[in-house]
Amino acid sequence: MRRGCPKLLKFVLVVAIIALLTKGMSVRRIVWEGCAPISFGTMVAVNERLIGRPIWLVSEKQVRHWLEGELVERIEIRRKFPWTLIIIAEPPDLVGVVPEGAQGYVVDERGRRWRKVPLSVTCLPFLMLPSDVPVQKCMAAVKRVLELCCHEGISVRAIWLSRFGEAAVYLPEGCWLRLGNPTALKLKLQLGKLLHRNRLVPSNAVVDLSVPKVISLWEIESEQRR
C-alpha cells in the first residue's frame, strides 16, 4: 500500500494540474487588434467560440477558418496569461476592383480575388483589364502605374490596360490620360499632371500622351544653357 501511495499522489496531482489549467487558464477576455475591416457580427461569433476554451489550444489556423469571407490576410495570436487572448488581424494590400456588371471583385497586389462589392460604394480604382490575360499577370503593370501616380500626387479613378501592356488612367475630374507603353511612363504622367493643373484638359476628354516629344525638352534645355 505504501508503494502505491506515491503513484496515486502523482496521478492526483497531474489530474489537479490539468483541471486547474483547463478551468483557470481558459479564455475569458478577447482583444481585437489590427486594421482588417472585420464585421461586428463575425467578431461576436468568433468570441463566442473562443470564450471558455483552453488558452493554449487556440490556433491561428482555427481563427482564420472562422474569419473566412472577411478581408483578412494575416492572423497573429498572442496570449496574455492567465485568460486574455489577443487577435491581430491585418488586411491584404488591396489594389483595385475588377468590374463585373454593377459589382466587382476586390483584388490585391497578387491578383487574388477577395470580395464582391457594389461599384457605387468602393473608393478603390476600377481595373479595366484584358479579358484574355489572367489578372495575376496584369498586376505588375497596374501596380507600377498606381505607384507612379501616387508619387506624382495624381488621383486615379480607373486604370485601363491592354493585352500588350499599354495603359491609360481615368481621373476623378472625368478625363483620360492615355499613357501607351511603359516607356518614359513617369515623364508622361508629369506632363499630364502639368496639363491638368493648368486647366488645359477639358472634361470628357482623352489626352494622348503615348508619344511625348521628349526631344523638344532637350532642345529647350540646350538653348537655356547657351
TAPEZI-V742423 format. One record per backbone hydrogen bond with DSSP energy under -1.0 kcal/mol. NH is the residue of the N-H (numbers start at 1). CO is the residue of the C=O. Records with the same first field share a line. If there is no record, write none. Layout:
BEGIN
NH->CO ; CO
END
This chain:
BEGIN
5->1
8->4
9->5
10->6
11->7
12->8
13->9
14->10
15->11
16->12
17->13
18->14
19->15
20->16
21->17
22->18
23->19
24->20
25->21
27->53
28->83
29->83
31->85
33->87
36->89
38->36
43->39
44->40
45->41
46->42
47->43
48->44
49->45
50->46
51->47
52->27
53->50
55->25
57->54
63->59
64->60
65->61
66->62
67->63
68->65
70->67
72->70
73->90
74->90
76->88
78->86
80->84
84->80
85->29
86->78
87->31
88->76
89->33
90->74
94->92
95->107
96->107
97->125
98->105
100->103
103->100
104->117
105->98
106->115
107->96
108->112
109->93
111->108
114->106
117->104
119->102
121->118
126->157
127->97
128->159
129->127
133->130
138->135
142->138
143->139
144->140
145->141
146->142
147->143
148->144
149->145
150->146
151->147
152->148
154->149
157->170
158->170
159->126
160->168
161->128
162->166
165->162
167->180
168->160
169->177
170->158
171->175
174->171
176->205
177->169
178->207
179->167
180->167
185->182
188->184
189->185
190->186
191->187
192->188
193->189
194->190
195->191
196->192
197->193
198->194
199->196
200->195
204->174
207->176
209->178
214->212
218->214
219->215
220->216
221->217
222->218
223->219
224->220
225->221
226->222
END
